[in-house]
Amino acid sequence: MPFEITLDDESTERVDGADSYSLEGPLTTFYGNDRPRPLDSWSVKVASYRTERITRIRRLPG
């Protein structure tokens, strides 16, 4: 399921292939995999953004 991230400069980024995200210190990291459970030990990092730059995260329809 894709996510749309709006950054503080009003630009938007689309993250495809992610099914969850998590805060990791100064970064917000998006994870994905082909398994039915989101965010487990087999998850793969898809993208990371500096948390301080993110103003909105929106999950987009499938």
Secondary structure, DSSP 8 states (H G I E B T S, - for coil): --EEEEETTS-EEEE-S--EEEEETTEEEEEE-SSSSSSSTT-EEEEEEEGGGEEEEEE---
